[in-house]
Amino acid sequence: MLVNQFLILAALLFSLGVYGVLVRRNAVMVLLAIELMLNAVNINLIAFESLLQTELAVGQVFSIFVITVAAAEVGIGLAIVLMIFRNRRSANVDDFNLMRL
Amino acid sequence: MNLGEWISQPVNWVFALLALASAYSGVRVVTSQNVIRAALFLVGALASAAGLFLLLSAEFVALTLVLIYIGAVIVLFLFGIMITRAPLGRDIDLDHKRRAPAAIVSAVLFAVLSWASIRAFTGREVGGVGDATDTGLIGEALLGRFVVPFEVVSFLLLAALIGGITIARKDLSPAEEEARETV
């Protein structure tokens, strides 16, 4: 297997995630798109680990770190969305303009 | 390596299948007009990513992905969708009106990323396909060379746990707090 096939698939998934973040209006949907991007990064890390065959499996260890941090990020992100929903009765990112001048 | 050679390897068929499933699910995650369906398509994208990890002989990471993402994170997302009462069913207003700029940005990003990887890695093949990574090795790396980041990440998880509870719980007014204490 070529390494490029994995890299290009990951690039495709990452670009889809960027599209989702830019185009979605619901905050939960934006978080879903962020998960897609993080997952693309994981694919890259594992593919490079397979290419380089490092002694300590560094790529796999790092993707485990990425998965863990992503789990923490989802927890905090959803808590923030929930709090904003409670205060503003909306989960639409266009309504979150409190800090706009 | 030309296309005929590429197709002649059965492992590439599995890759093509997983890549198609992954790309289709990814597209549906960002375009689906139904929020629950988008979350469930994320399960598909993550499951095919786990399949890719198995293909690259990263069993431990694949199973971690299934356990944490499909087992826990998706459930959390479904909770979030239900609690914020996101319009279940079809909703036209889920996306912005102007999609073209976002589509252009992501298409350019994809072009740049794939151009860079084609330029840098043409002809390089992944190694170690078929021999599993020793999970013990990952454990030793985590508690040996990477013990400091490991501890930092565990502390981060604890902080996220406490922070999530603190942010999401309902604040009681002082009178309500008093009423609760007397009960």
HADDOCK unambig.tbl for C-alpha pairs under 7 A between the chains (distance, minus, plus):
assign (segid A and resid 1 and name CA) (segid B and resid 12 and name CA) 6.50 0.50 0.50
assign (segid A and resid 1 and name CA) (segid B and resid 125 and name CA) 5.60 0.50 0.50
assign (segid A and resid 1 and name CA) (segid B and resid 126 and name CA) 5.93 0.50 0.50
assign (segid A and resid 2 and name CA) (segid B and resid 123 and name CA) 6.58 0.50 0.50
assign (segid A and resid 2 and name CA) (segid B and resid 124 and name CA) 5.87 0.50 0.50
assign (segid A and resid 2 and name CA) (segid B and resid 125 and name CA) 4.19 0.50 0.50
assign (segid A and resid 2 and name CA) (segid B and resid 126 and name CA) 5.88 0.50 0.50
assign (segid A and resid 3 and name CA) (segid B and resid 124 and name CA) 6.02 0.50 0.50
assign (segid A and resid 3 and name CA) (segid B and resid 125 and name CA) 5.32 0.50 0.50
assign (segid A and resid 3 and name CA) (segid B and resid 126 and name CA) 5.41 0.50 0.50
assign (segid A and resid 4 and name CA) (segid B and resid 117 and name CA) 6.52 0.50 0.50
assign (segid A and resid 4 and name CA) (segid B and resid 118 and name CA) 6.47 0.50 0.50
assign (segid A and resid 4 and name CA) (segid B and resid 121 and name CA) 6.31 0.50 0.50
assign (segid A and resid 4 and name CA) (segid B and resid 122 and name CA) 6.67 0.50 0.50
assign (segid A and resid 7 and name CA) (segid B and resid 117 and name CA) 6.73 0.50 0.50
assign (segid A and resid 8 and name CA) (segid B and resid 114 and name CA) 5.39 0.50 0.50
assign (segid A and resid 9 and name CA) (segid B and resid 19 and name CA) 6.82 0.50 0.50
assign (segid A and resid 11 and name CA) (segid B and resid 110 and name CA) 5.71 0.50 0.50
assign (segid A and resid 11 and name CA) (segid B and resid 113 and name CA) 6.03 0.50 0.50
assign (segid A and resid 11 and name CA) (segid B and resid 114 and name CA) 6.43 0.50 0.50
assign (segid A and resid 12 and name CA) (segid B and resid 110 and name CA) 5.91 0.50 0.50
assign (segid A and resid 13 and name CA) (segid B and resid 23 and name CA) 6.72 0.50 0.50
assign (segid A and resid 13 and name CA) (segid B and resid 26 and name CA) 6.32 0.50 0.50
assign (segid A and resid 15 and name CA) (segid B and resid 106 and name CA) 4.78 0.50 0.50
assign (segid A and resid 15 and name CA) (segid B and resid 107 and name CA) 6.86 0.50 0.50
assign (segid A and resid 15 and name CA) (segid B and resid 109 and name CA) 6.23 0.50 0.50
assign (segid A and resid 15 and name CA) (segid B and resid 110 and name CA) 5.58 0.50 0.50
assign (segid A and resid 16 and name CA) (segid B and resid 26 and name CA) 6.64 0.50 0.50
assign (segid A and resid 16 and name CA) (segid B and resid 27 and name CA) 6.60 0.50 0.50
assign (segid A and resid 16 and name CA) (segid B and resid 30 and name CA) 6.91 0.50 0.50
assign (segid A and resid 16 and name CA) (segid B and resid 106 and name CA) 6.71 0.50 0.50
assign (segid A and resid 18 and name CA) (segid B and resid 106 and name CA) 6.02 0.50 0.50
assign (segid A and resid 19 and name CA) (segid B and resid 102 and name CA) 5.46 0.50 0.50
assign (segid A and resid 19 and name CA) (segid B and resid 103 and name CA) 6.03 0.50 0.50
assign (segid A and resid 19 and name CA) (segid B and resid 106 and name CA) 5.53 0.50 0.50
assign (segid A and resid 20 and name CA) (segid B and resid 30 and name CA) 4.83 0.50 0.50
assign (segid A and resid 22 and name CA) (segid B and resid 102 and name CA) 5.79 0.50 0.50
assign (segid A and resid 23 and name CA) (segid B and resid 95 and name CA) 5.54 0.50 0.50
assign (segid A and resid 23 and name CA) (segid B and resid 96 and name CA) 5.43 0.50 0.50
assign (segid A and resid 23 and name CA) (segid B and resid 99 and name CA) 6.14 0.50 0.50
assign (segid A and resid 23 and name CA) (segid B and resid 102 and name CA) 6.33 0.50 0.50
assign (segid A and resid 24 and name CA) (segid B and resid 94 and name CA) 6.14 0.50 0.50
assign (segid A and resid 24 and name CA) (segid B and resid 95 and name CA) 4.64 0.50 0.50
assign (segid A and resid 24 and name CA) (segid B and resid 96 and name CA) 6.26 0.50 0.50
assign (segid A and resid 25 and name CA) (segid B and resid 94 and name CA) 5.60 0.50 0.50
assign (segid A and resid 25 and name CA) (segid B and resid 95 and name CA) 5.46 0.50 0.50
assign (segid A and resid 25 and name CA) (segid B and resid 96 and name CA) 6.25 0.50 0.50
assign (segid A and resid 26 and name CA) (segid B and resid 94 and name CA) 6.27 0.50 0.50
assign (segid A and resid 28 and name CA) (segid B and resid 80 and name CA) 6.99 0.50 0.50
assign (segid A and resid 28 and name CA) (segid B and resid 81 and name CA) 6.69 0.50 0.50
assign (segid A and resid 33 and name CA) (segid B and resid 30 and name CA) 6.66 0.50 0.50
assign (segid A and resid 46 and name CA) (segid B and resid 53 and name CA) 6.87 0.50 0.50
assign (segid A and resid 50 and name CA) (segid B and resid 56 and name CA) 6.44 0.50 0.50
assign (segid A and resid 50 and name CA) (segid B and resid 126 and name CA) 5.29 0.50 0.50
assign (segid A and resid 50 and name CA) (segid B and resid 127 and name CA) 5.55 0.50 0.50
assign (segid A and resid 50 and name CA) (segid B and resid 128 and name CA) 6.47 0.50 0.50
assign (segid A and resid 51 and name CA) (segid B and resid 125 and name CA) 6.69 0.50 0.50
assign (segid A and resid 51 and name CA) (segid B and resid 126 and name CA) 4.34 0.50 0.50
assign (segid A and resid 51 and name CA) (segid B and resid 127 and name CA) 5.61 0.50 0.50
assign (segid A and resid 56 and name CA) (segid B and resid 137 and name CA) 6.87 0.50 0.50
assign (segid A and resid 56 and name CA) (segid B and resid 141 and name CA) 5.84 0.50 0.50
assign (segid A and resid 57 and name CA) (segid B and resid 138 and name CA) 6.51 0.50 0.50
assign (segid A and resid 60 and name CA) (segid B and resid 61 and name CA) 6.54 0.50 0.50
assign (segid A and resid 61 and name CA) (segid B and resid 138 and name CA) 6.54 0.50 0.50
assign (segid A and resid 61 and name CA) (segid B and resid 142 and name CA) 6.84 0.50 0.50
assign (segid A and resid 64 and name CA) (segid B and resid 61 and name CA) 6.45 0.50 0.50
assign (segid A and resid 71 and name CA) (segid B and resid 73 and name CA) 6.52 0.50 0.50
assign (segid A and resid 72 and name CA) (segid B and resid 157 and name CA) 5.77 0.50 0.50
assign (segid A and resid 72 and name CA) (segid B and resid 160 and name CA) 5.60 0.50 0.50
assign (segid A and resid 75 and name CA) (segid B and resid 160 and name CA) 6.99 0.50 0.50
assign (segid A and resid 75 and name CA) (segid B and resid 164 and name CA) 6.16 0.50 0.50
assign (segid A and resid 76 and name CA) (segid B and resid 160 and name CA) 6.17 0.50 0.50
assign (segid A and resid 76 and name CA) (segid B and resid 163 and name CA) 6.90 0.50 0.50
assign (segid A and resid 76 and name CA) (segid B and resid 164 and name CA) 5.07 0.50 0.50
assign (segid A and resid 78 and name CA) (segid B and resid 80 and name CA) 6.29 0.50 0.50
assign (segid A and resid 79 and name CA) (segid B and resid 164 and name CA) 5.51 0.50 0.50
assign (segid A and resid 79 and name CA) (segid B and resid 167 and name CA) 6.01 0.50 0.50
assign (segid A and resid 79 and name CA) (segid B and resid 168 and name CA) 4.94 0.50 0.50
assign (segid A and resid 80 and name CA) (segid B and resid 167 and name CA) 6.60 0.50 0.50
assign (segid A and resid 80 and name CA) (segid B and resid 168 and name CA) 6.97 0.50 0.50
assign (segid A and resid 82 and name CA) (segid B and resid 84 and name CA) 6.52 0.50 0.50
assign (segid A and resid 82 and name CA) (segid B and resid 168 and name CA) 6.46 0.50 0.50
assign (segid A and resid 83 and name CA) (segid B and resid 167 and name CA) 6.78 0.50 0.50
assign (segid A and resid 83 and name CA) (segid B and resid 168 and name CA) 5.78 0.50 0.50
assign (segid A and resid 85 and name CA) (segid B and resid 84 and name CA) 6.38 0.50 0.50
assign (segid A and resid 91 and name CA) (segid B and resid 84 and name CA) 6.56 0.50 0.50
